[in-house]
Amino acid sequence: MQVTPLNDQQLISNYLEGDERAFEELLNRHKQKIYTSIYLFVKDQSLAEDIFQEVFIKIIDTLRKGKYNHEGKFLQWAMRISYNMCVDYFRRSKRRPKVSPTETFDIFDVLQSPEKNAEQNIIRSQTHDKVRTLVDQLPPEQREVVILRHYADMSFKEIAKLTRVSINTALGRMRYALINIRKMVEEREVVLQ
């Protein structure tokens, strides 16, 4: 007999009926993507953890107040909250996000992939480092779209809504980001495996 896992909306309903484990399941289901997207924006592990906690406090408050009305779109809603909190942080500190690893955290350590042999892991790691370096050098608007699209797994429609630009602008920024990355690869003769 196969058991079908509950969808996000069912978990939310169960949580609102007093099942704390339902919210724990919801958190476990989405924490990796949400934390990763926050970290990619703030580039500081303890700050990312603080914002991540604030995001889930806001989510819990909104759910308990009965103000959640994004049926079937929990992850997108949670990502929008986390993005807005990151933007608020940058407005307060007037800093721009930068995509680069630190000694204690590397986004590619979090992303799941099937285990490969040691040589493939080394090649993949070197390729990720090269790509990350190229993404770091993009203009902020292009870097933001790349992060949201490829690391936060958001659609262009969601990115447009989140960043308050048209879909065409979001698509254009991605297009120019890819052109710029391609140009940097050619100019520097970077070999991506």
Backbone as CSV, one residue per row, in Angstrom:
resi,resn,N_x,N_y,N_z,CA_x,CA_y,CA_z,C_x,C_y,C_z
1,MET,0.842,-1.186,0.000,0.000,0.000,0.000,0.882,1.243,0.000
2,GLN,0.569,2.161,-0.876,1.354,3.384,-0.991,0.638,4.526,-0.282
3,VAL,1.394,5.274,0.533,0.822,6.403,1.258,1.193,7.685,0.521
4,THR,0.211,8.473,0.167,0.451,9.731,-0.522,0.743,10.803,0.514
5,PRO,1.897,11.499,0.368,2.198,12.554,1.341,1.190,13.704,1.216
6,LEU,0.947,14.357,2.329,0.012,15.484,2.329,0.624,16.650,1.561
7,ASN,-0.221,17.387,0.842,0.289,18.570,0.158,0.395,19.720,1.168
8,ASP,0.990,20.825,0.744,1.225,21.954,1.644,-0.073,22.460,2.269
9,GLN,-1.127,22.552,1.466,-2.397,23.075,1.964,-2.982,22.165,3.044
10,GLN,-2.854,20.851,2.852,-3.342,19.906,3.857,-2.534,20.031,5.148
11,LEU,-1.220,20.206,5.009,-0.373,20.377,6.191,-0.753,21.649,6.942
12,ILE,-1.016,22.725,6.206,-1.415,23.991,6.830,-2.732,23.802,7.582
13,SER,-3.693,23.143,6.950,-4.984,22.882,7.600,-4.798,22.068,8.870
14,ASN,-3.976,21.021,8.795,-3.716,20.183,9.972,-3.042,20.994,11.079
15,TYR,-2.110,21.859,10.705,-1.430,22.704,11.689,-2.433,23.625,12.387
16,LEU,-3.311,24.225,11.605,-4.303,25.147,12.176,-5.300,24.422,13.081
17,GLU,-5.418,23.108,12.889,-6.283,22.301,13.758,-5.527,21.769,14.977
18,GLY,-4.262,22.224,15.149,-3.513,21.865,16.350,-2.413,20.835,16.169
19,ASP,-2.182,20.358,14.955,-1.147,19.357,14.716,0.194,20.049,14.456
20,GLU,1.008,20.169,15.504,2.314,20.845,15.389,3.247,20.104,14.434
21,ARG,3.104,18.778,14.356,3.972,18.000,13.455,3.722,18.369,12.001
22,ALA,2.536,18.799,11.674,2.222,19.193,10.297,3.069,20.393,9.899
23,PHE,3.210,21.356,10.818,4.049,22.519,10.486,5.513,22.112,10.406
24,GLU,5.930,21.200,11.267,7.310,20.708,11.218,7.598,20.056,9.865
25,GLU,6.632,19.286,9.352,6.772,18.660,8.037,6.854,19.729,6.945
26,LEU,6.019,20.741,7.043,6.029,21.845,6.070,7.381,22.555,6.094
27,LEU,7.881,22.824,7.285,9.186,23.470,7.440,10.289,22.601,6.851
28,ASN,10.297,21.314,7.191,11.330,20.407,6.673,11.281,20.291,5.154
29,ARG,10.087,20.355,4.602,9.901,20.233,3.155,10.530,21.410,2.403
30,HIS,10.484,22.606,2.987,10.886,23.804,2.237,12.079,24.568,2.809
31,LYS,12.579,24.163,3.976,13.611,24.970,4.637,14.882,25.107,3.804
32,GLN,15.259,24.080,3.073,16.500,24.131,2.308,16.447,25.222,1.234
33,LYS,15.384,25.259,0.460,15.272,26.271,-0.599,15.168,27.669,-0.014
34,ILE,14.381,27.810,1.042,14.177,29.137,1.623,15.475,29.635,2.265
35,TYR,16.119,28.786,3.065,17.371,29.205,3.707,18.432,29.520,2.650
36,THR,18.545,28.673,1.642,19.544,28.875,0.602,19.339,30.203,-0.107
37,SER,18.104,30.515,-0.444,17.860,31.787,-1.136,18.193,32.967,-0.237
38,ILE,17.877,32.870,1.047,18.222,33.944,1.985,19.739,34.083,2.063
39,TYR,20.424,32.960,2.219,21.884,33.009,2.346,22.533,33.614,1.102
40,LEU,22.030,33.256,-0.064,22.605,33.796,-1.293,22.468,35.312,-1.367
41,PHE,21.457,35.856,-0.735,21.298,37.309,-0.726,22.155,37.983,0.333
42,VAL,22.205,37.440,1.534,22.879,38.153,2.628,24.336,37.761,2.806
43,LYS,24.731,36.587,2.335,26.116,36.129,2.376,26.705,36.087,3.779
44,ASP,25.888,35.837,4.767,26.352,35.751,6.146,25.504,34.685,6.828
45,GLN,26.171,33.645,7.331,25.437,32.497,7.859,24.547,32.868,9.045
46,SER,25.077,33.605,10.020,24.261,33.909,11.196,23.115,34.855,10.836
47,LEU,23.369,35.817,9.939,22.302,36.707,9.490,21.240,35.930,8.723
48,ALA,21.671,35.000,7.874,20.719,34.170,7.120,19.859,33.347,8.076
49,GLU,20.477,32.814,9.121,19.715,32.035,10.099,18.700,32.924,10.829
50,ASP,19.114,34.154,11.167,18.200,35.089,11.831,17.012,35.425,10.940
51,ILE,17.295,35.757,9.678,16.220,36.108,8.744,15.319,34.894,8.509
52,PHE,15.921,33.705,8.399,15.158,32.478,8.209,14.169,32.290,9.360
53,GLN,14.640,32.508,10.587,13.750,32.392,11.746,12.643,33.445,11.691
54,GLU,13.005,34.673,11.317,11.999,35.735,11.200,10.944,35.379,10.163
55,VAL,11.388,34.786,9.058,10.463,34.385,8.000,9.443,33.395,8.559
56,PHE,9.900,32.387,9.300,8.966,31.386,9.801,8.118,31.907,10.955
57,ILE,8.625,32.868,11.702,7.778,33.507,12.717,6.640,34.259,12.030
58,LYS,6.986,34.974,10.950,5.962,35.712,10.195,4.956,34.748,9.563
59,ILE,5.448,33.633,9.050,4.563,32.624,8.450,3.598,32.082,9.501
60,ILE,4.124,31.722,10.670,3.278,31.196,11.748,2.233,32.232,12.157
61,ASP,2.667,33.491,12.348,1.724,34.552,12.725,0.621,34.709,11.691
62,THR,1.009,34.721,10.417,0.030,34.893,9.345,-0.952,33.722,9.312
63,LEU,-0.432,32.506,9.469,-1.304,31.328,9.471,-2.277,31.373,10.653
64,ARG,-1.757,31.687,11.831,-2.605,31.697,13.032,-3.665,32.786,12.981
65,LYS,-3.349,33.885,12.320,-4.322,34.983,12.207,-5.343,34.710,11.098
66,GLY,-5.158,33.608,10.367,-6.093,33.259,9.303,-5.951,34.124,8.059
67,LYS,-4.782,34.735,7.884,-4.578,35.644,6.746,-3.895,34.976,5.556
68,TYR,-3.592,33.698,5.652,-2.965,32.987,4.528,-4.035,32.630,3.512
69,ASN,-3.840,33.071,2.278,-4.841,32.763,1.245,-4.177,32.404,-0.087
70,HIS,-3.033,31.775,-0.013,-2.284,31.423,-1.225,-2.336,29.918,-1.442
71,GLU,-3.517,29.369,-1.541,-3.692,27.926,-1.644,-2.825,27.325,-2.749
72,GLY,-2.062,26.308,-2.369,-1.223,25.602,-3.333,0.047,26.337,-3.702
73,LYS,0.276,27.504,-3.137,1.437,28.299,-3.503,2.266,28.653,-2.272
74,PHE,2.345,27.737,-1.303,3.040,28.043,-0.055,4.495,28.432,-0.280
75,LEU,5.233,27.645,-1.083,6.658,27.928,-1.271,6.870,29.306,-1.893
76,GLN,6.094,29.638,-2.920,6.240,30.948,-3.557,5.947,32.063,-2.561
77,TRP,4.922,31.862,-1.745,4.551,32.851,-0.729,5.678,33.007,0.299
78,ALA,6.214,31.880,0.769,7.310,31.915,1.749,8.558,32.546,1.137
79,MET,8.824,32.263,-0.138,9.985,32.856,-0.819,9.805,34.371,-0.940
80,ARG,8.598,34.815,-1.203,8.340,36.253,-1.302,8.579,36.930,0.053
81,ILE,8.142,36.287,1.125,8.386,36.834,2.463,9.884,36.913,2.730
82,SER,10.615,35.845,2.416,12.061,35.842,2.682,12.768,36.878,1.816
83,TYR,12.355,36.991,0.558,12.957,37.996,-0.324,12.713,39.403,0.235
84,ASN,11.473,39.678,0.640,11.152,40.999,1.174,11.952,41.308,2.436
85,MET,12.152,40.306,3.280,12.950,40.525,4.487,14.415,40.796,4.141
86,CYS,14.924,40.123,3.122,16.305,40.382,2.673,16.415,41.799,2.097
87,VAL,15.438,42.187,1.289,15.436,43.535,0.716,15.376,44.574,1.834
88,ASP,14.528,44.335,2.831,14.458,45.252,3.973,15.805,45.352,4.669
89,TYR,16.481,44.222,4.836,17.798,44.235,5.468,18.762,45.098,4.653
90,PHE,18.771,44.912,3.324,19.698,45.674,2.485,19.345,47.155,2.446
91,ARG,18.067,47.451,2.513,17.678,48.864,2.573,18.197,49.500,3.845
92,ARG,18.105,48.752,4.944,18.590,49.280,6.219,20.112,49.414,6.216
93,SER,20.790,48.438,5.653,22.255,48.448,5.710,22.894,49.030,4.453
94,LYS,22.070,49.266,3.410,22.548,49.807,2.129,23.700,48.976,1.546
95,ARG,23.582,47.658,1.667,24.558,46.749,1.080,23.919,46.036,-0.086
96,ARG,24.720,45.547,-1.001,24.238,44.753,-2.131,24.646,43.300,-1.924
97,PRO,23.801,42.348,-2.344,24.159,40.940,-2.181,25.288,40.527,-3.122
98,LYS,26.039,39.544,-2.697,27.124,39.007,-3.516,27.085,37.494,-3.382
99,VAL,27.226,36.783,-4.474,27.187,35.328,-4.443,28.617,34.817,-4.383
100,SER,29.024,34.354,-3.213,30.342,33.733,-3.072,30.335,32.872,-1.823
101,PRO,31.136,31.819,-1.831,31.131,30.927,-0.671,31.912,31.531,0.493
102,THR,31.667,31.020,1.692,32.459,31.401,2.847,33.123,30.137,3.364
103,GLU,33.923,30.284,4.399,34.592,29.115,4.956,33.594,28.149,5.585
104,THR,32.475,28.668,6.085,31.543,27.821,6.813,30.339,27.371,5.993
105,PHE,30.094,27.988,4.836,28.902,27.623,4.071,29.168,27.766,2.583
106,ASP,28.717,26.793,1.841,28.818,26.821,0.394,27.505,26.261,-0.137
107,ILE,26.823,27.021,-0.974,25.507,26.630,-1.471,25.532,25.247,-2.111
108,PHE,26.628,24.902,-2.759,26.667,23.619,-3.444,26.826,22.452,-2.475
109,ASP,27.147,22.739,-1.203,27.142,21.689,-0.189,25.706,21.337,0.198
110,VAL,24.789,22.277,0.033,23.393,22.091,0.431,22.577,21.441,-0.681
111,LEU,22.870,21.801,-1.915,22.104,21.258,-3.035,22.335,19.759,-3.129
112,GLN,21.246,19.034,-3.283,21.349,17.581,-3.327,21.638,17.112,-4.737
113,SER,22.500,16.139,-4.833,22.747,15.497,-6.117,23.189,14.068,-5.833
114,PRO,22.944,13.169,-6.771,23.363,11.793,-6.541,24.887,11.727,-6.392
115,GLU,25.349,10.842,-5.547,26.794,10.720,-5.326,27.485,10.256,-6.607
116,LYS,28.621,10.855,-6.863,29.424,10.481,-8.019,30.796,10.095,-7.501
117,ASN,31.641,9.653,-8.391,32.963,9.282,-7.915,33.773,10.531,-7.583
118,ALA,34.902,10.353,-6.935,35.712,11.469,-6.429,36.135,12.422,-7.551
119,GLU,36.543,11.901,-8.681,36.982,12.755,-9.791,35.837,13.632,-10.291
120,GLN,34.654,13.048,-10.440,33.494,13.824,-10.877,33.133,14.889,-9.857
121,ASN,33.255,14.550,-8.562,32.974,15.536,-7.512,33.941,16.707,-7.577
122,ILE,35.199,16.435,-7.812,36.203,17.504,-7.912,35.907,18.385,-9.121
123,ILE,35.628,17.766,-10.253,35.318,18.530,-11.473,34.074,19.375,-11.259
124,ARG,33.034,18.776,-10.650,31.799,19.513,-10.398,32.057,20.691,-9.465
125,SER,32.844,20.462,-8.432,33.154,21.514,-7.467,33.906,22.668,-8.143
126,GLN,34.868,22.337,-8.977,35.626,23.375,-9.689,34.723,24.146,-10.649
127,THR,33.830,23.447,-11.328,32.898,24.101,-12.246,31.970,25.034,-11.479
128,HIS,31.447,24.588,-10.346,30.555,25.419,-9.526,31.285,26.665,-9.053
129,ASP,32.553,26.497,-8.652,33.339,27.654,-8.207,33.494,28.666,-9.343
130,LYS,33.766,28.170,-10.535,33.936,29.065,-11.690,32.634,29.798,-12.008
131,VAL,31.525,29.055,-12.012,30.225,29.669,-12.305,29.873,30.698,-11.236
132,ARG,30.101,30.344,-9.976,29.812,31.262,-8.869,30.615,32.553,-9.012
133,THR,31.879,32.431,-9.380,32.723,33.606,-9.579,32.175,34.480,-10.704
134,LEU,31.715,33.857,-11.779,31.153,34.613,-12.894,29.844,35.297,-12.480
135,VAL,28.992,34.610,-11.735,27.727,35.185,-11.280,27.999,36.379,-10.361
136,ASP,29.037,36.258,-9.518,29.407,37.358,-8.612,29.721,38.650,-9.371
137,GLN,30.206,38.521,-10.585,30.656,39.687,-11.342,29.567,40.315,-12.209
138,LEU,28.383,39.755,-12.166,27.261,40.325,-12.921,26.750,41.593,-12.237
139,PRO,26.125,42.497,-12.992,25.462,43.648,-12.361,24.389,43.146,-11.385
140,PRO,24.102,43.894,-10.319,23.188,43.430,-9.267,21.832,42.938,-9.760
141,GLU,21.215,43.626,-10.721,19.888,43.217,-11.193,19.950,41.872,-11.909
142,GLN,21.016,41.655,-12.669,21.171,40.382,-13.377,21.496,39.269,-12.387
143,ARG,22.356,39.543,-11.436,22.742,38.560,-10.419,21.497,38.119,-9.629
144,GLU,20.637,39.076,-9.297,19.421,38.801,-8.540,18.518,37.825,-9.291
145,VAL,18.323,38.040,-10.581,17.467,37.161,-11.382,18.074,35.761,-11.474
146,VAL,19.387,35.678,-11.655,20.048,34.368,-11.728,19.847,33.605,-10.418
147,ILE,20.033,34.285,-9.290,19.858,33.638,-7.978,18.427,33.146,-7.811
148,LEU,17.471,34.015,-8.109,16.071,33.632,-7.917,15.649,32.510,-8.860
149,ARG,16.142,32.532,-10.090,15.741,31.534,-11.081,16.419,30.185,-10.831
150,HIS,17.740,30.196,-10.659,18.471,28.930,-10.617,18.715,28.384,-9.221
151,TYR,18.773,29.258,-8.228,19.026,28.758,-6.875,17.743,28.682,-6.059
152,ALA,16.821,29.600,-6.278,15.546,29.574,-5.550,14.460,28.886,-6.369
153,ASP,14.765,28.528,-7.632,13.860,27.762,-8.485,12.515,28.461,-8.702
154,MET,12.559,29.768,-8.910,11.335,30.539,-9.122,11.085,30.732,-10.616
155,SER,9.824,30.863,-10.989,9.470,31.137,-12.380,9.722,32.619,-12.672
156,PHE,9.783,32.966,-13.942,9.991,34.373,-14.301,8.804,35.232,-13.869
157,LYS,7.627,34.643,-13.879,6.449,35.375,-13.410,6.606,35.707,-11.923
158,GLU,7.052,34.718,-11.136,7.270,34.943,-9.709,8.394,35.952,-9.462
159,ILE,9.459,35.843,-10.252,10.582,36.780,-10.117,10.112,38.197,-10.420
160,ALA,9.336,38.352,-11.484,8.834,39.677,-11.871,7.989,40.276,-10.754
161,LYS,7.114,39.459,-10.190,6.245,39.942,-9.119,7.063,40.298,-7.881
162,LEU,8.022,39.462,-7.542,8.846,39.660,-6.361,9.721,40.905,-6.468
163,THR,10.305,41.121,-7.637,11.225,42.252,-7.825,10.511,43.500,-8.352
164,ARG,9.196,43.383,-8.536,8.356,44.497,-8.988,8.800,45.074,-10.340
165,VAL,9.066,44.149,-11.285,9.355,44.541,-12.662,8.460,43.701,-13.566
166,SER,8.429,44.042,-14.837,7.624,43.248,-15.768,8.325,41.910,-16.039
167,ILE,7.550,40.950,-16.538,8.136,39.659,-16.894,9.197,39.865,-17.966
168,ASN,8.931,40.754,-18.932,9.906,41.015,-19.986,11.207,41.570,-19.426
169,THR,11.121,42.419,-18.405,12.330,42.950,-17.779,13.104,41.829,-17.098
170,ALA,12.394,40.960,-16.374,13.050,39.827,-15.707,13.713,38.916,-16.741
171,LEU,12.990,38.614,-17.830,13.557,37.788,-18.899,14.765,38.462,-19.537
172,GLY,14.654,39.766,-19.743,15.759,40.520,-20.333,16.990,40.490,-19.446
173,ARG,16.778,40.642,-18.140,17.916,40.604,-17.210,18.602,39.240,-17.241
174,MET,17.791,38.171,-17.333,18.375,36.831,-17.422,19.134,36.678,-18.734
175,ARG,18.550,37.165,-19.803,19.200,37.072,-21.113,20.550,37.782,-21.084
176,TYR,20.579,39.013,-20.539,21.831,39.758,-20.472,22.820,39.102,-19.516
177,ALA,22.316,38.479,-18.454,23.202,37.769,-17.521,23.891,36.620,-18.252
178,LEU,23.117,35.855,-19.032,23.703,34.736,-19.775,24.689,35.221,-20.833
179,ILE,24.343,36.313,-21.512,25.262,36.896,-22.501,26.554,37.324,-21.814
180,ASN,26.429,37.993,-20.666,27.615,38.460,-19.945,28.467,37.302,-19.440
181,ILE,27.813,36.250,-18.942,28.569,35.080,-18.477,29.302,34.438,-19.657
182,ARG,28.598,34.286,-20.765,29.219,33.698,-21.967,30.416,34.530,-22.414
183,LYS,30.259,35.853,-22.399,31.333,36.757,-22.792,32.546,36.612,-21.853
184,MET,32.275,36.533,-20.540,33.367,36.371,-19.570,34.082,35.037,-19.776
185,VAL,33.312,33.981,-20.075,33.918,32.669,-20.321,34.850,32.742,-21.522
186,GLU,34.393,33.385,-22.595,35.208,33.491,-23.804,36.437,34.367,-23.587
187,GLU,36.256,35.526,-22.940,37.378,36.442,-22.722,38.455,35.827,-21.843
188,ARG,38.034,35.104,-20.844,38.998,34.537,-19.880,39.374,33.106,-20.211
189,GLU,38.763,32.595,-21.278,39.011,31.214,-21.712,38.769,30.247,-20.554
190,VAL,37.667,30.477,-19.839,37.290,29.609,-18.724,36.743,28.313,-19.296
191,VAL,37.219,27.203,-18.776,36.747,25.905,-19.221,35.747,25.389,-18.192
192,LEU,34.479,25.282,-18.619,33.426,24.746,-17.739,33.184,23.298,-18.135
193,GLN,33.400,22.380,-17.222,33.229,20.943,-17.501,31.779,20.594,-17.657
